[in-house]
């Protein structure tokens, strides 16, 4: 299933641009205008080429009449690359070792990936429909600090189209304050394709959010969450979370492994409490 999702989501948006009907019409008009200009002996104009390059279908989503800057295009590409790499890691079943297992079936696995390092994989089943989880984890991402004590704050710094956004996340201290305050600046890419939802991300640079005094700028990625209805029980959701983090600073690997594994288990527990304690209408209000 994950491999099929990877094949569906991981294609480059630039290949799909020429398949969008509106873009084909725009290109035809622009080419006709260009030929007419040349026939009249007027100087050639290449601006329409740059304009077309800046229009992204974002893997088949409805085209937005927006001209993206080079930096915005770079963020879009970085988000899609994070999704490709993260789903590729999840699609490889080899090498996973059990880190933690709970009586309710929740488990955390880990393995070391070349050029990435150690990654952690949470596998849980949540007794809520997928749309409910997607709304909480993506639609209300800035409210994460209200229910997850490991997160002090998440702010969306910039939105780019419908699927890409830049966030700043301030994490709480962990392991009895052995892990001091960290923050993350990440590009995130959210896709909904059929019965599967994916939220992927990785560290990025954002001019408007420099490093802050007293806080270590950590890096995450590639990382992703995959949501899909549980087979045979569509009212339940299978959630897979791939976590890859470089906490920076000097920390023993044993502490890092313990913190990241426990962070994922805590996340699952706090998410369930959040979903059980509030109805969808209450959460949206």
N, C-alpha and C positions, 0 to 999 in steps of 0.2 A: 504493500500500500504506500509506504513512504517513497519507494523508488518511483512508483507511478506519479506521486505528488511531485517529486523532484523533477521528473521529465516535464510535467505540466507547468511548473512554476519557474523553472530555472532558465528558460530561453531568454535571450537578450531582447529587450524591448525595441532596440533599433531594427531588428529584422522584421518586426511586426508593423513598423510604421508604414511601409509601403503597401500593406494589406488593408489598411483602413480606407473605406470608401471615400470619406471626406478628403483625406490627404491625396488620394489619386486624382480627384477632381481639381484640387488646388494645384497639384503638380501640372496637370494638363493645361490649366489656364495659364500658369506661370510660364510653361514651355512655349505656349502659343504666343504670349506676349513677348517673350525673348526672341522668338523667330521673327515676329513682326518688327521688333526693334532692329534686328540685324538686317532685315530686308530694307528698312528705311535708312540703314547706314548709321543708326544711333549707337552709342557706346554700349557694350555688353554689360549687363547687370547681374551680379552673383549673389545679391542679398537674399533672393528667394531660396537659394540653397541652404544658407545658414538658418533661415526661418524654418524650413522643413526639418532640419536636423534637430531643432529645439522643440519639436512637437512629439510627445511620447504617448503611445497607446497603452503603455504600462501593461504589457502582456494581454492585450485584448480588452482592457477596460474602456469605457466610453471616453472618447477623445475630448480633452479640455482645450479650448482655444486659448492656450497660454504659450508665450514665448519664454523658454527657460534660459537662464544665464548659464555660462560655462560651469560656474560653481554648483548651481542647482543640478545640472546634468551629471556632474561628478558625484553628488550625493545620491542621486537616483541609481547610478551605476554601482556605487559602493554598497547601497542597500541590497540590490539584487545579487551582487557577488557574495554578500554575507549569507543570503538565503541559499544560494547554490552550494556554498561550501558547507554550511550547517546541515542541510538536508543530505548532502553527500556523506557526511560523517555518520548521520543517523541511519542511512541506508546500508552501511557496511556492518554486518552482524558480528564480525570477527573481533576478538580481543577484549570484549567487555567483561569486567569483573564486578562482583557484587560488593557494594560498600555498606549498604544498609537495607534492611527489609523489615516491614512492619506486619503485624497480624492482619491488618485490613487489606493487604496486598500491595501497599505502596512500597516502592523500592527505588534505590539509587544505585546506578551502575557507573563505572568509570573505565577509562582506558587512555593511553597516551597516543596522541596523533602526531605524526611528523609535521614539523613546521607550525604546529599549533600548541602542543604541550598536553597536559592532562585535562581531560574534559569529563564532565559529570552529566549523567542522564537520569532524569526523574521520570518514572512511569506510574501514573495513578489513574483511577477511574473516579469521576465525580458524578454524583447522582443529580445532575442538572443538565438540561439540554445545551447543545453546543452554542446556540445563539446567546444564551444567558452568560456563558463564560466569555464569549467574544466581546460582548458589550462591556463586561467588567474589566477585562484585561487589555482591551484595545480602545474601546469607545470612552472609557473612564480611566485611562491610564494615570492621569494626574491625581486621581483620588486614591492611588495605591497606598500612600502613607496613612490613610485613615484606618486601614485594616491590617496592614503588614508592618509589624514593629521593626523589621529589619530595614525598612525604607523610611527615611525621614521626609523626603519630598521628591517628587518627579515633576518637572516642568517641561512643556513643549516649547522649544525655542523657535522653531520654524516648521511650517508645513509646506511640502512641495507636492503639488498634485493631490490625488486622493490616497495614495498608498505610501508615501514617504514622508518622514518627519524626523527632526533632530530633537533630542531630549537631553536634559541635564538631570542626573539622579544623585541625590545625596544619601549615602548609606549610613545606617546607625553603627555605633561601635559594636564589636562582637568579641566572643570568647573572653568574657570578663574584662573587657577593655584592652585585651592584649592586641587586638586589631583595632587601631585607632580610626578616626573618621576618614572615609574615602568618598570621592565623588567620581562620576563617570559622565562623559559627553559621548553620545552615541547617535548613529544614524539608524533608523528603524524602518523596516519595510513590512507592511501588512497586506496579505493577499487572502481573498476568499475565492476558492475554485471548487464548485460543486459542493460536495459534502465535507470538504477539508478546509481548514483555516490555518494560516501560518503567520506568525509574527517573528521576524528575524532582525538581527542587528549586529553591530560591531562598533568599536571605538572610531571616533572621527575627530577632526579639528573644526572648531567653530570660533570665528574671530570674536564674537560677542560674549564668549564665556571663557575667559582666561583662567589659569590656575589660581586658587584662592589660598590665602595665607592660613596655615595651620591645618590644611586639608590635603591629603595625598591624592593626586589625580591618577586613579587606577584605570585599567583598560579592560573592556570585555569584548569577546567575539573571537570567532563567529559564534553566535548564540541564536537559538530559536525555540519557539513553542509551537507545537503542532496539535491542533484540536480536530477531532473527528468523532462522529457518533459511534458508540460502542456497538459492535456487531450483534444484532439480535435484540438490542435494547436502545432504540433511538432516543429515548428520553434521558439517557446517560451519555457522558462524554469521556473518551479516552484522551488524556492529556500527556504529552511527552515534552519535556523541557530539557534541551541541551544547554549546559552552562559551561562557559569557558571564560575565565577571568585571570588577569594578571594584577594582583593586588599591589604590586610595587613595594618599595620599602624592604626591610630585612625581616623576613618571617620564616620560621622553620616549616618545611613542607608538611610535617605531620599536623601542625596547627592549621595550615591552609586547607589541607584535605578534610580535616574534621569540620572546619567552619563551613566550607562550601557544601559538603554533604548534608550537614545539619540545616543549612539555609534552605535547601530544597525541600527537606522534610517539613520544616516549619512553614514554608510557603504553602504547601498542600493543606496543612491543618488550618492555617489562617484563612485561606481561600474558601474552604468549606464553611467555616464559621461565618464568613461574610455573606456567602450565598444563602445560608440557612436562616440568617438573622434578619434579612431584608428581602422584600419582594422586588421584582423588576421595577414596578412603578415607584416604590419608595426610593430605590437607588437612583433613578433618573431625576427625582425631584430636587 
